[in-house]
Amino acid sequence: MTTTDRERITGEVTVSDEKRYQTIHRVRSRIEELETDVDVLAEHHPELLEELRDVVCDER
């Protein structure tokens, strides 16, 4: 997410409901793109895929 995405989602900045909806939609689209990214990394750069998994799958 971008800094602006984080600010809008957390409510740090006041924005219209429409702007907040657009931000959420953009983030969802990026999440969907991760599927393709994972496939590309698995085939072409498994080390980067492992780094991504370490961050995303880290239990918090």
PDB file of N, CA, C and O in Angstrom, chain B, residues numbered from 101:
ATOM      1  N   MET B 101       0.831  -1.175   0.000  1.00  0.00           N
ATOM      2  CA  MET B 101       0.000   0.000   0.000  1.00  0.00           C
ATOM      3  C   MET B 101       0.880   1.244   0.000  1.00  0.00           C
ATOM      4  O   MET B 101       2.019   1.224   0.467  1.00  0.00           O
ATOM      5  N   THR B 102       0.334   2.304  -0.525  1.00  0.00           N
ATOM      6  CA  THR B 102       1.052   3.562  -0.481  1.00  0.00           C
ATOM      7  C   THR B 102       0.805   4.235   0.871  1.00  0.00           C
ATOM      8  O   THR B 102      -0.057   3.810   1.641  1.00  0.00           O
ATOM      9  N   THR B 103       1.562   5.271   1.142  1.00  0.00           N
ATOM     10  CA  THR B 103       1.353   6.037   2.372  1.00  0.00           C
ATOM     11  C   THR B 103      -0.062   6.601   2.397  1.00  0.00           C
ATOM     12  O   THR B 103      -0.730   6.574   3.430  1.00  0.00           O
ATOM     13  N   THR B 104      -0.512   7.110   1.261  1.00  0.00           N
ATOM     14  CA  THR B 104      -1.868   7.659   1.176  1.00  0.00           C
ATOM     15  C   THR B 104      -2.907   6.579   1.447  1.00  0.00           C
ATOM     16  O   THR B 104      -3.884   6.826   2.155  1.00  0.00           O
ATOM     17  N   ASP B 105      -2.709   5.382   0.892  1.00  0.00           N
ATOM     18  CA  ASP B 105      -3.629   4.268   1.154  1.00  0.00           C
ATOM     19  C   ASP B 105      -3.720   4.006   2.650  1.00  0.00           C
ATOM     20  O   ASP B 105      -4.814   3.880   3.199  1.00  0.00           O
ATOM     21  N   ARG B 106      -2.577   3.925   3.303  1.00  0.00           N
ATOM     22  CA  ARG B 106      -2.552   3.652   4.746  1.00  0.00           C
ATOM     23  C   ARG B 106      -3.290   4.737   5.532  1.00  0.00           C
ATOM     24  O   ARG B 106      -4.077   4.445   6.433  1.00  0.00           O
ATOM     25  N   GLU B 107      -3.021   5.983   5.175  1.00  0.00           N
ATOM     26  CA  GLU B 107      -3.654   7.102   5.881  1.00  0.00           C
ATOM     27  C   GLU B 107      -5.171   7.075   5.714  1.00  0.00           C
ATOM     28  O   GLU B 107      -5.911   7.309   6.669  1.00  0.00           O
ATOM     29  N   ARG B 108      -5.624   6.794   4.515  1.00  0.00           N
ATOM     30  CA  ARG B 108      -7.070   6.759   4.262  1.00  0.00           C
ATOM     31  C   ARG B 108      -7.732   5.584   4.962  1.00  0.00           C
ATOM     32  O   ARG B 108      -8.809   5.733   5.539  1.00  0.00           O
ATOM     33  N   ILE B 109      -7.104   4.426   4.919  1.00  0.00           N
ATOM     34  CA  ILE B 109      -7.701   3.231   5.521  1.00  0.00           C
ATOM     35  C   ILE B 109      -7.715   3.330   7.044  1.00  0.00           C
ATOM     36  O   ILE B 109      -8.680   2.912   7.685  1.00  0.00           O
ATOM     37  N   THR B 110      -6.656   3.879   7.623  1.00  0.00           N
ATOM     38  CA  THR B 110      -6.593   3.986   9.084  1.00  0.00           C
ATOM     39  C   THR B 110      -7.390   5.164   9.623  1.00  0.00           C
ATOM     40  O   THR B 110      -7.635   5.252  10.826  1.00  0.00           O
ATOM     41  N   GLY B 111      -7.795   6.071   8.738  1.00  0.00           N
ATOM     42  CA  GLY B 111      -8.541   7.231   9.186  1.00  0.00           C
ATOM     43  C   GLY B 111      -7.658   8.375   9.655  1.00  0.00           C
ATOM     44  O   GLY B 111      -8.148   9.335  10.249  1.00  0.00           O
ATOM     45  N   GLU B 112      -6.347   8.278   9.390  1.00  0.00           N
ATOM     46  CA  GLU B 112      -5.424   9.359   9.761  1.00  0.00           C
ATOM     47  C   GLU B 112      -5.789  10.659   9.072  1.00  0.00           C
ATOM     48  O   GLU B 112      -5.570  11.741   9.618  1.00  0.00           O
ATOM     49  N   VAL B 113      -6.342  10.557   7.882  1.00  0.00           N
ATOM     50  CA  VAL B 113      -6.777  11.736   7.145  1.00  0.00           C
ATOM     51  C   VAL B 113      -8.274  11.625   6.898  1.00  0.00           C
ATOM     52  O   VAL B 113      -8.818  10.526   6.794  1.00  0.00           O
ATOM     53  N   THR B 114      -8.918  12.748   6.807  1.00  0.00           N
ATOM     54  CA  THR B 114     -10.345  12.765   6.540  1.00  0.00           C
ATOM     55  C   THR B 114     -10.560  12.858   5.039  1.00  0.00           C
ATOM     56  O   THR B 114     -10.108  13.798   4.385  1.00  0.00           O
ATOM     57  N   VAL B 115     -11.252  11.872   4.512  1.00  0.00           N
ATOM     58  CA  VAL B 115     -11.568  11.855   3.086  1.00  0.00           C
ATOM     59  C   VAL B 115     -13.023  11.443   2.923  1.00  0.00           C
ATOM     60  O   VAL B 115     -13.634  10.903   3.844  1.00  0.00           O
ATOM     61  N   SER B 116     -13.562  11.700   1.755  1.00  0.00           N
ATOM     62  CA  SER B 116     -14.942  11.309   1.477  1.00  0.00           C
ATOM     63  C   SER B 116     -15.057   9.786   1.449  1.00  0.00           C
ATOM     64  O   SER B 116     -14.068   9.072   1.288  1.00  0.00           O
ATOM     65  N   ASP B 117     -16.278   9.315   1.609  1.00  0.00           N
ATOM     66  CA  ASP B 117     -16.514   7.871   1.507  1.00  0.00           C
ATOM     67  C   ASP B 117     -16.092   7.350   0.142  1.00  0.00           C
ATOM     68  O   ASP B 117     -15.588   6.232   0.028  1.00  0.00           O
ATOM     69  N   GLU B 118     -16.295   8.156  -0.892  1.00  0.00           N
ATOM     70  CA  GLU B 118     -15.906   7.760  -2.245  1.00  0.00           C
ATOM     71  C   GLU B 118     -14.401   7.545  -2.352  1.00  0.00           C
ATOM     72  O   GLU B 118     -13.958   6.559  -2.942  1.00  0.00           O
ATOM     73  N   LYS B 119     -13.615   8.451  -1.790  1.00  0.00           N
ATOM     74  CA  LYS B 119     -12.148   8.308  -1.822  1.00  0.00           C
ATOM     75  C   LYS B 119     -11.725   7.063  -1.048  1.00  0.00           C
ATOM     76  O   LYS B 119     -10.851   6.319  -1.492  1.00  0.00           O
ATOM     77  N   ARG B 120     -12.337   6.840   0.091  1.00  0.00           N
ATOM     78  CA  ARG B 120     -12.006   5.657   0.894  1.00  0.00           C
ATOM     79  C   ARG B 120     -12.349   4.390   0.106  1.00  0.00           C
ATOM     80  O   ARG B 120     -11.570   3.437   0.096  1.00  0.00           O
ATOM     81  N   TYR B 121     -13.516   4.376  -0.558  1.00  0.00           N
ATOM     82  CA  TYR B 121     -13.920   3.228  -1.364  1.00  0.00           C
ATOM     83  C   TYR B 121     -12.910   2.996  -2.493  1.00  0.00           C
ATOM     84  O   TYR B 121     -12.511   1.858  -2.742  1.00  0.00           O
ATOM     85  N   GLN B 122     -12.497   4.070  -3.175  1.00  0.00           N
ATOM     86  CA  GLN B 122     -11.527   3.945  -4.264  1.00  0.00           C
ATOM     87  C   GLN B 122     -10.216   3.354  -3.756  1.00  0.00           C
ATOM     88  O   GLN B 122      -9.600   2.519  -4.419  1.00  0.00           O
ATOM     89  N   THR B 123      -9.802   3.794  -2.579  1.00  0.00           N
ATOM     90  CA  THR B 123      -8.559   3.279  -1.996  1.00  0.00           C
ATOM     91  C   THR B 123      -8.677   1.788  -1.711  1.00  0.00           C
ATOM     92  O   THR B 123      -7.780   1.011  -2.038  1.00  0.00           O
ATOM     93  N   ILE B 124      -9.779   1.399  -1.104  1.00  0.00           N
ATOM     94  CA  ILE B 124      -9.985  -0.021  -0.790  1.00  0.00           C
ATOM     95  C   ILE B 124     -10.015  -0.844  -2.076  1.00  0.00           C
ATOM     96  O   ILE B 124      -9.444  -1.934  -2.130  1.00  0.00           O
ATOM     97  N   HIS B 125     -10.668  -0.334  -3.095  1.00  0.00           N
ATOM     98  CA  HIS B 125     -10.724  -1.030  -4.382  1.00  0.00           C
ATOM     99  C   HIS B 125      -9.317  -1.202  -4.969  1.00  0.00           C
ATOM    100  O   HIS B 125      -8.972  -2.278  -5.458  1.00  0.00           O
ATOM    101  N   ARG B 126      -8.512  -0.139  -4.918  1.00  0.00           N
ATOM    102  CA  ARG B 126      -7.141  -0.203  -5.441  1.00  0.00           C
ATOM    103  C   ARG B 126      -6.311  -1.248  -4.695  1.00  0.00           C
ATOM    104  O   ARG B 126      -5.564  -2.011  -5.307  1.00  0.00           O
ATOM    105  N   VAL B 127      -6.448  -1.274  -3.386  1.00  0.00           N
ATOM    106  CA  VAL B 127      -5.694  -2.243  -2.582  1.00  0.00           C
ATOM    107  C   VAL B 127      -6.144  -3.663  -2.918  1.00  0.00           C
ATOM    108  O   VAL B 127      -5.313  -4.562  -3.045  1.00  0.00           O
ATOM    109  N   ARG B 128      -7.444  -3.870  -3.063  1.00  0.00           N
ATOM    110  CA  ARG B 128      -7.946  -5.206  -3.437  1.00  0.00           C
ATOM    111  C   ARG B 128      -7.378  -5.643  -4.787  1.00  0.00           C
ATOM    112  O   ARG B 128      -7.012  -6.804  -4.968  1.00  0.00           O
ATOM    113  N   SER B 129      -7.309  -4.716  -5.718  1.00  0.00           N
ATOM    114  CA  SER B 129      -6.759  -5.037  -7.042  1.00  0.00           C
ATOM    115  C   SER B 129      -5.299  -5.455  -6.932  1.00  0.00           C
ATOM    116  O   SER B 129      -4.861  -6.393  -7.598  1.00  0.00           O
ATOM    117  N   ARG B 130      -4.560  -4.763  -6.097  1.00  0.00           N
ATOM    118  CA  ARG B 130      -3.144  -5.117  -5.908  1.00  0.00           C
ATOM    119  C   ARG B 130      -3.007  -6.501  -5.283  1.00  0.00           C
ATOM    120  O   ARG B 130      -2.113  -7.266  -5.646  1.00  0.00           O
ATOM    121  N   ILE B 131      -3.888  -6.816  -4.352  1.00  0.00           N
ATOM    122  CA  ILE B 131      -3.849  -8.140  -3.719  1.00  0.00           C
ATOM    123  C   ILE B 131      -4.098  -9.213  -4.775  1.00  0.00           C
ATOM    124  O   ILE B 131      -3.417 -10.238  -4.793  1.00  0.00           O
ATOM    125  N   GLU B 132      -5.069  -8.981  -5.651  1.00  0.00           N
ATOM    126  CA  GLU B 132      -5.346  -9.957  -6.714  1.00  0.00           C
ATOM    127  C   GLU B 132      -4.142 -10.123  -7.641  1.00  0.00           C
ATOM    128  O   GLU B 132      -3.871 -11.225  -8.116  1.00  0.00           O
ATOM    129  N   GLU B 133      -3.430  -9.043  -7.895  1.00  0.00           N
ATOM    130  CA  GLU B 133      -2.250  -9.114  -8.761  1.00  0.00           C
ATOM    131  C   GLU B 133      -1.132  -9.941  -8.128  1.00  0.00           C
ATOM    132  O   GLU B 133      -0.254 -10.439  -8.832  1.00  0.00           O
ATOM    133  N   LEU B 134      -1.163 -10.084  -6.830  1.00  0.00           N
ATOM    134  CA  LEU B 134      -0.128 -10.870  -6.151  1.00  0.00           C
ATOM    135  C   LEU B 134      -0.108 -12.320  -6.629  1.00  0.00           C
ATOM    136  O   LEU B 134       0.948 -12.952  -6.651  1.00  0.00           O
ATOM    137  N   GLU B 135      -1.268 -12.847  -7.008  1.00  0.00           N
ATOM    138  CA  GLU B 135      -1.302 -14.218  -7.526  1.00  0.00           C
ATOM    139  C   GLU B 135      -0.369 -14.368  -8.721  1.00  0.00           C
ATOM    140  O   GLU B 135       0.425 -15.306  -8.791  1.00  0.00           O
ATOM    141  N   THR B 136      -0.475 -13.440  -9.649  1.00  0.00           N
ATOM    142  CA  THR B 136       0.389 -13.460 -10.833  1.00  0.00           C
ATOM    143  C   THR B 136       1.836 -13.248 -10.426  1.00  0.00           C
ATOM    144  O   THR B 136       2.737 -13.915 -10.934  1.00  0.00           O
ATOM    145  N   ASP B 137       2.054 -12.317  -9.511  1.00  0.00           N
ATOM    146  CA  ASP B 137       3.417 -12.033  -9.056  1.00  0.00           C
ATOM    147  C   ASP B 137       4.056 -13.277  -8.439  1.00  0.00           C
ATOM    148  O   ASP B 137       5.230 -13.557  -8.679  1.00  0.00           O
ATOM    149  N   VAL B 138       3.291 -14.015  -7.653  1.00  0.00           N
ATOM    150  CA  VAL B 138       3.810 -15.230  -7.023  1.00  0.00           C
ATOM    151  C   VAL B 138       4.218 -16.239  -8.089  1.00  0.00           C
ATOM    152  O   VAL B 138       5.273 -16.865  -7.981  1.00  0.00           O
ATOM    153  N   ASP B 139       3.394 -16.399  -9.112  1.00  0.00           N
ATOM    154  CA  ASP B 139       3.731 -17.326 -10.204  1.00  0.00           C
ATOM    155  C   ASP B 139       5.019 -16.917 -10.905  1.00  0.00           C
ATOM    156  O   ASP B 139       5.872 -17.757 -11.189  1.00  0.00           O
ATOM    157  N   VAL B 140       5.158 -15.625 -11.183  1.00  0.00           N
ATOM    158  CA  VAL B 140       6.358 -15.125 -11.856  1.00  0.00           C
ATOM    159  C   VAL B 140       7.582 -15.349 -10.979  1.00  0.00           C
ATOM    160  O   VAL B 140       8.613 -15.823 -11.456  1.00  0.00           O
ATOM    161  N   LEU B 141       7.471 -15.011  -9.703  1.00  0.00           N
ATOM    162  CA  LEU B 141       8.604 -15.197  -8.796  1.00  0.00           C
ATOM    163  C   LEU B 141       8.959 -16.670  -8.625  1.00  0.00           C
ATOM    164  O   LEU B 141      10.138 -17.020  -8.566  1.00  0.00           O
ATOM    165  N   ALA B 142       7.962 -17.525  -8.548  1.00  0.00           N
ATOM    166  CA  ALA B 142       8.224 -18.959  -8.395  1.00  0.00           C
ATOM    167  C   ALA B 142       9.049 -19.479  -9.563  1.00  0.00           C
ATOM    168  O   ALA B 142       9.949 -20.298  -9.380  1.00  0.00           O
ATOM    169  N   GLU B 143       8.744 -19.006 -10.746  1.00  0.00           N
ATOM    170  CA  GLU B 143       9.452 -19.491 -11.925  1.00  0.00           C
ATOM    171  C   GLU B 143      10.793 -18.805 -12.141  1.00  0.00           C
ATOM    172  O   GLU B 143      11.758 -19.445 -12.559  1.00  0.00           O
ATOM    173  N   HIS B 144      10.862 -17.511 -11.861  1.00  0.00           N
ATOM    174  CA  HIS B 144      12.040 -16.749 -12.264  1.00  0.00           C
ATOM    175  C   HIS B 144      12.940 -16.259 -11.131  1.00  0.00           C
ATOM    176  O   HIS B 144      14.101 -15.920 -11.362  1.00  0.00           O
ATOM    177  N   HIS B 145      12.414 -16.221  -9.920  1.00  0.00           N
ATOM    178  CA  HIS B 145      13.250 -15.728  -8.822  1.00  0.00           C
ATOM    179  C   HIS B 145      12.730 -16.276  -7.480  1.00  0.00           C
ATOM    180  O   HIS B 145      12.166 -15.531  -6.678  1.00  0.00           O
ATOM    181  N   PRO B 146      12.922 -17.567  -7.248  1.00  0.00           N
ATOM    182  CA  PRO B 146      12.383 -18.206  -6.045  1.00  0.00           C
ATOM    183  C   PRO B 146      12.870 -17.577  -4.734  1.00  0.00           C
ATOM    184  O   PRO B 146      12.174 -17.627  -3.720  1.00  0.00           O
ATOM    185  N   GLU B 147      14.071 -16.985  -4.765  1.00  0.00           N
ATOM    186  CA  GLU B 147      14.569 -16.359  -3.537  1.00  0.00           C
ATOM    187  C   GLU B 147      13.698 -15.174  -3.133  1.00  0.00           C
ATOM    188  O   GLU B 147      13.403 -14.990  -1.953  1.00  0.00           O
ATOM    189  N   LEU B 148      13.287 -14.371  -4.116  1.00  0.00           N
ATOM    190  CA  LEU B 148      12.394 -13.245  -3.826  1.00  0.00           C
ATOM    191  C   LEU B 148      11.030 -13.744  -3.356  1.00  0.00           C
ATOM    192  O   LEU B 148      10.411 -13.139  -2.481  1.00  0.00           O
ATOM    193  N   LEU B 149      10.571 -14.836  -3.933  1.00  0.00           N
ATOM    194  CA  LEU B 149       9.299 -15.411  -3.487  1.00  0.00           C
ATOM    195  C   LEU B 149       9.391 -15.813  -2.023  1.00  0.00           C
ATOM    196  O   LEU B 149       8.454 -15.598  -1.254  1.00  0.00           O
ATOM    197  N   GLU B 150      10.498 -16.383  -1.646  1.00  0.00           N
ATOM    198  CA  GLU B 150      10.677 -16.774  -0.242  1.00  0.00           C
ATOM    199  C   GLU B 150      10.675 -15.547   0.670  1.00  0.00           C
ATOM    200  O   GLU B 150      10.109 -15.593   1.762  1.00  0.00           O
ATOM    201  N   GLU B 151      11.301 -14.453   0.234  1.00  0.00           N
ATOM    202  CA  GLU B 151      11.281 -13.219   1.025  1.00  0.00           C
ATOM    203  C   GLU B 151       9.853 -12.696   1.178  1.00  0.00           C
ATOM    204  O   GLU B 151       9.451 -12.261   2.257  1.00  0.00           O
ATOM    205  N   LEU B 152       9.103 -12.745   0.096  1.00  0.00           N
ATOM    206  CA  LEU B 152       7.706 -12.311   0.140  1.00  0.00           C
ATOM    207  C   LEU B 152       6.912 -13.176   1.117  1.00  0.00           C
ATOM    208  O   LEU B 152       6.154 -12.661   1.939  1.00  0.00           O
ATOM    209  N   ARG B 153       7.091 -14.475   1.022  1.00  0.00           N
ATOM    210  CA  ARG B 153       6.378 -15.382   1.939  1.00  0.00           C
ATOM    211  C   ARG B 153       6.753 -15.118   3.393  1.00  0.00           C
ATOM    212  O   ARG B 153       5.895 -15.142   4.275  1.00  0.00           O
ATOM    213  N   ASP B 154       8.027 -14.867   3.638  1.00  0.00           N
ATOM    214  CA  ASP B 154       8.456 -14.590   5.014  1.00  0.00           C
ATOM    215  C   ASP B 154       7.718 -13.383   5.584  1.00  0.00           C
ATOM    216  O   ASP B 154       7.328 -13.385   6.751  1.00  0.00           O
ATOM    217  N   VAL B 155       7.527 -12.361   4.768  1.00  0.00           N
ATOM    218  CA  VAL B 155       6.843 -11.151   5.233  1.00  0.00           C
ATOM    219  C   VAL B 155       5.336 -11.383   5.336  1.00  0.00           C
ATOM    220  O   VAL B 155       4.728 -11.061   6.356  1.00  0.00           O
ATOM    221  N   VAL B 156       4.743 -11.930   4.304  1.00  0.00           N
ATOM    222  CA  VAL B 156       3.281 -12.081   4.257  1.00  0.00           C
ATOM    223  C   VAL B 156       2.786 -13.144   5.227  1.00  0.00           C
ATOM    224  O   VAL B 156       1.724 -12.991   5.830  1.00  0.00           O
ATOM    225  N   CYS B 157       3.536 -14.197   5.374  1.00  0.00           N
ATOM    226  CA  CYS B 157       3.090 -15.314   6.199  1.00  0.00           C
ATOM    227  C   CYS B 157       3.555 -15.226   7.639  1.00  0.00           C
ATOM    228  O   CYS B 157       3.286 -16.127   8.434  1.00  0.00           O
ATOM    229  N   ASP B 158       4.251 -14.150   7.986  1.00  0.00           N
ATOM    230  CA  ASP B 158       4.717 -13.943   9.347  1.00  0.00           C
ATOM    231  C   ASP B 158       3.519 -13.818  10.269  1.00  0.00           C
ATOM    232  O   ASP B 158       2.669 -12.949  10.075  1.00  0.00           O
ATOM    233  N   GLU B 159       3.448 -14.677  11.264  1.00  0.00           N
ATOM    234  CA  GLU B 159       2.337 -14.602  12.222  1.00  0.00           C
ATOM    235  C   GLU B 159       2.570 -13.452  13.155  1.00  0.00           C
ATOM    236  O   GLU B 159       3.623 -13.360  13.786  1.00  0.00           O
ATOM    237  N   ARG B 160       1.609 -12.580  13.251  1.00  0.00           N
ATOM    238  CA  ARG B 160       1.720 -11.389  14.109  1.00  0.00           C
ATOM    239  C   ARG B 160       0.764 -11.479  15.245  1.00  0.00           C
ATOM    240  O   ARG B 160       0.707 -10.574  16.077  1.00  0.00           O
TER     241      ARG B 160
END
